[in-house]
Protein backbone atom coordinates (compact mmCIF):
# COMPACT_ATOMS: atom_id res chain seq x y z
CA UNK A 1 0.00 0.00 0.00
CA UNK A 2 1.32 3.43 -0.95
CA UNK A 3 2.02 5.93 1.82
CA UNK A 4 -0.37 8.91 1.55
CA UNK A 5 1.19 11.17 4.18
CA UNK A 6 0.82 14.80 3.01
CA UNK A 7 4.49 15.70 3.58
CA UNK A 8 5.72 12.74 1.55
CA UNK A 9 3.19 13.48 -1.17
CA UNK A 10 4.34 17.12 -1.40
CA UNK A 11 7.97 16.02 -1.59
CA UNK A 12 7.16 13.53 -4.34
CA UNK A 13 5.23 16.10 -6.41
CA UNK A 14 8.03 18.63 -6.04
CA UNK A 15 10.64 16.05 -7.05
CA UNK A 16 8.61 14.95 -10.07
CA UNK A 17 8.02 18.56 -11.13
CA UNK A 18 11.70 19.51 -10.96
CA UNK A 19 12.88 16.26 -12.55
CA UNK A 20 10.66 16.93 -15.56
CA UNK A 21 11.60 20.63 -15.66
CA UNK A 22 15.31 19.75 -15.52
CA UNK A 23 14.88 17.31 -18.41
CA UNK A 24 12.91 19.81 -20.52
CA UNK A 25 15.41 22.61 -19.91
CA UNK A 26 18.42 20.38 -20.54
CA UNK A 27 16.93 19.05 -23.78
CA UNK A 28 15.99 22.50 -25.05
CA UNK A 29 19.20 24.27 -24.01
CA UNK A 30 21.57 21.34 -24.60
CA UNK A 31 23.21 21.92 -21.19
CA UNK A 32 22.28 20.59 -17.75
CA UNK A 33 20.10 23.11 -15.91
CA UNK A 34 18.95 22.06 -12.46
CA UNK A 35 15.88 23.15 -10.54
CA UNK A 36 18.17 24.91 -8.08
CA UNK A 37 19.68 26.88 -10.96
CA UNK A 38 16.22 27.88 -12.13
CA UNK A 39 15.13 29.01 -8.68
CA UNK A 40 18.18 31.26 -8.33
CA UNK A 41 17.72 32.63 -11.87
CA UNK A 42 14.04 33.35 -11.18
CA UNK A 43 14.96 35.14 -7.96
CA UNK A 44 17.58 37.27 -9.72
CA UNK A 45 15.21 38.13 -12.59
CA UNK A 46 12.65 39.56 -10.15
CA UNK A 47 15.01 41.56 -7.93
CA UNK A 48 16.25 44.89 -9.23
CA UNK A 49 18.20 45.73 -6.08
CA UNK A 50 21.65 44.14 -5.56
CA UNK A 51 21.51 40.48 -4.52
CA UNK A 52 24.11 38.79 -2.32
CA UNK A 53 24.58 35.20 -1.24
CA UNK A 54 23.06 35.86 2.20
CA UNK A 55 19.86 37.10 0.49
CA UNK A 56 19.48 33.70 -1.18
CA UNK A 57 20.26 31.88 2.08
CA UNK A 58 17.60 33.86 3.93
CA UNK A 59 14.96 33.76 1.21
CA UNK A 60 15.18 30.02 0.56
CA UNK A 61 16.06 28.96 4.14
CA UNK A 62 19.14 27.02 3.07
CA UNK A 63 22.64 26.74 4.45
CA UNK A 64 25.51 28.88 3.29
CA UNK A 65 27.38 25.82 2.01
CA UNK A 66 24.42 24.79 -0.16
CA UNK A 67 24.03 28.23 -1.73
CA UNK A 68 27.78 28.52 -2.18
CA UNK A 69 27.92 25.23 -4.09
CA UNK A 70 24.97 26.13 -6.33
CA UNK A 71 26.43 29.58 -7.10
CA UNK A 72 29.89 28.17 -7.81
CA UNK A 73 28.47 25.71 -10.34
CA UNK A 74 26.25 28.37 -11.92
CA UNK A 75 29.26 30.66 -12.26
CA UNK A 76 31.28 27.84 -13.88
CA UNK A 77 28.44 27.30 -16.38
CA UNK A 78 28.35 31.04 -17.16
CA UNK A 79 24.83 31.63 -15.81
CA UNK A 80 25.84 34.20 -13.19
CA UNK A 81 28.73 36.45 -12.31
CA UNK A 82 29.85 37.47 -8.84
CA UNK A 83 30.97 41.08 -8.81
CA UNK A 84 33.05 42.65 -6.05
CA UNK A 85 31.41 45.34 -3.92
CA UNK A 86 33.42 48.53 -3.48
CA UNK A 87 32.51 49.10 0.19
CA UNK A 88 33.12 45.53 1.40
CA UNK A 89 35.68 43.21 -0.18
CA UNK A 90 33.98 40.21 1.46
CA UNK A 91 30.71 40.76 -0.41
CA UNK A 92 30.04 39.69 -3.97
CA UNK A 93 26.97 40.89 -5.83
CA UNK A 94 25.30 38.12 -7.81
CA UNK A 95 24.13 39.09 -11.29
CA UNK A 96 22.70 37.15 -14.19
CA UNK A 97 24.76 36.94 -17.35
CA UNK A 98 23.22 37.17 -20.81
CA UNK A 99 23.41 33.38 -20.88
CA UNK A 100 21.47 33.22 -17.59
CA UNK A 101 18.77 35.43 -19.11
CA UNK A 102 18.62 33.16 -22.17
CA UNK A 103 18.07 30.17 -19.89
CA UNK A 104 15.29 32.04 -18.11
CA UNK A 105 13.52 32.85 -21.36
CA UNK A 106 13.58 29.22 -22.44
CA UNK A 107 12.56 27.89 -19.04
CA UNK A 108 9.56 30.19 -18.54
CA UNK A 109 7.70 28.35 -21.27
CA UNK A 110 8.64 24.98 -19.79
CA UNK A 111 7.37 25.99 -16.35
CA UNK A 112 4.06 27.09 -17.86
CA UNK A 113 3.71 23.73 -19.63
CA UNK A 114 4.39 21.85 -16.40
CA UNK A 115 2.06 24.06 -14.36
CA UNK A 116 -0.70 23.34 -16.85
CA UNK A 117 0.04 19.62 -16.53
CA UNK A 118 0.13 19.83 -12.74
CA UNK A 119 -3.21 21.66 -12.43
CA UNK A 120 -5.06 20.27 -15.48
CA UNK A 121 -7.71 18.50 -13.39
CA UNK A 122 -8.14 21.33 -10.87
CA UNK A 123 -10.96 23.83 -10.78
CA UNK A 124 -10.10 27.47 -10.06
CA UNK A 125 -11.58 26.97 -6.60
CA UNK A 126 -9.38 23.93 -5.92
CA UNK A 127 -6.29 25.79 -7.10
CA UNK A 128 -7.11 28.72 -4.83
CA UNK A 129 -7.77 26.36 -1.90
CA UNK A 130 -4.40 24.70 -2.45
CA UNK A 131 -2.72 28.12 -2.58
CA UNK A 132 -4.34 29.15 0.71
CA UNK A 133 -3.39 25.86 2.39
CA UNK A 134 0.21 26.15 1.24
CA UNK A 135 0.35 29.71 2.53
CA UNK A 136 -0.87 28.46 5.91
CA UNK A 137 1.81 25.76 5.92
CA UNK A 138 4.45 28.33 5.06
CA UNK A 139 3.22 30.66 7.79
CA UNK A 140 3.23 27.83 10.34
CA UNK A 141 6.81 26.93 9.49
CA UNK A 142 8.02 30.53 9.62
CA UNK A 143 6.24 31.27 12.89
CA UNK A 144 8.58 31.84 15.81
CA UNK A 145 7.54 30.13 19.05
Secondary structure, 3 states (H helix, E strand, C coil): CCCCCHHHHHHHHHHHHHHHHHHHHHHHHCCCCCHHHHHHHHHHHCCCCCCEHHHHHHHHCCCHHHHHHHHHHHHHCCCEEEEECCCCCCCEEEEECHHHHHHHHHHHHHHHHHHHHHCCCCCHHHHHHHHHHHHHHHHHHHCCC
